């Protein structure tokens, strides 16, 4: 538990450990969230209203499958690929940060489909799987 009188904006509850982790900066929450695959909850306070109780911003339940139905495991390299779509410079307020937390975690194919639709590069195996032309 943090020291009395300190002000924490964010906290994460690790369900499997029955333990709380406290953060002042959202970028630390982002780093933690991007590296965790165990169940957790993210709680926050509104910085304008320091008297309100903590509110649940996001609850993560682990899954091996993307919303498209594909596994997160890359069949070519046999490694896990999870990507949370992000804002270019990151969210700047509490509402935007909560929205970022609630974005879906994408598999390799969903991530690169978004990139291909923007005219960006994607690996050959992804282009082939998604029906895009493949250069030999």
N, C-alpha and C positions, 0 to 999 in steps of 0.2 A: 504494500500500500504506500502511495506517495506521502511525503512529509506534509503535515498539517499546514495549511496556508498556501501550498503550491497550487498552481492552476494547470490542469491537464485538459486538453481539448478532445483527445481521442483515447480510447482504450479498446483492447482486443481481449476477448475471453477465449482461451483455448479450451474447448469442451473436453477433449481427451485428457488434458492435464489438470483440469479444474483450477486454472491459474489465470490471473489478469496481467496484462502488459500495458503500461501507460506511455503515451506519446504526446509531445507538445506540437510537433510538426507533422503535417500530413505526408510529406515525402517519406518519412520513416514508416508510416502506415502503408504507403504504396509498396515500399521495398518488402515489408513483412508479408503483405497480402500476396505479392507476386511470387514469393518463395514457398508459401505454405500449401500443403495438400491435405492437411488434417482438418476436421471441422472446427470452425471458429465463428465468433460474432464480433462485429465492429460496432462500438457505441460512440456517440459524440455528444458534445454540448454546442449550443448556439453561442458564438462569442459575443453577440450583442446582449444576450440575456443570461448572465452568469448565475442566476438563481434557479433556472429550470433544472430538473433532474436529467440524468443521462437518458438518451433515446437510442433505440436500436436502429442503426443505419443500414446494416447488412448482415445476413447470416449465410455462411458458406457451408454447403453440404457437399462433400466430395463426390465426384462422378468420374468414371473412366471414359465417358462419351460426350462429345460435343452436341450441341442442339441439333446439328444436321444428322446425327446418328453415327458418325464416324468416331473411331477411337482416337484418343489424344496421342497414342503411341505411333510414332513415325515408322511405317512398315519398311522403309528403305534403310534407315540408320538404326532402327530399333532403340530409339530414345524417345522420351516424352516431349511433346511440343504443345505448350499451352501459351496463348497470347491474349492479354486483355487489351482490347482496342483502347487507345488513349487519345486525349486531346493533345494538340501540338505542343503547347507550353504548359499543360496541366491545368486542372481546375483551379479557379482563384477564390472561390467562396465555398461555404459549407454545403450549400445546395448542389453545386457543381461537383463537389467531392463525393457526396452521397450518390449522385447519378453515375459518376465514374465507377464507384464500387459495385454498382448494380449492372454494369455492362456485362454482356456474356463473355465467358472465356472461350476463345476460338481455337479450333484445331488448325493444323497446318494448312488444310485445304480451304477452310473458310477465310483464314487470314490472307492467304495468297490470292484467293478469288477477289477479295476487296482490292488488293494491290493491282491485280491484272485489270480490273475495271477502271482503275485510275491511270492505266497505261504504264505501270511499273513492271519491273522484272519479277519472274517467278522461276523456280527450278523446273527442269524438263519433266520430271516425274509428275509434278503437280499440274503443269500445263496439259500433259497427256491425259491424266485422270479427269480433268475438268473439261476436256474437249477443245482446248486451244491448240493452234498449230505449234508444232515442235520443230525447231531448227536442228538439223543433223550436223 
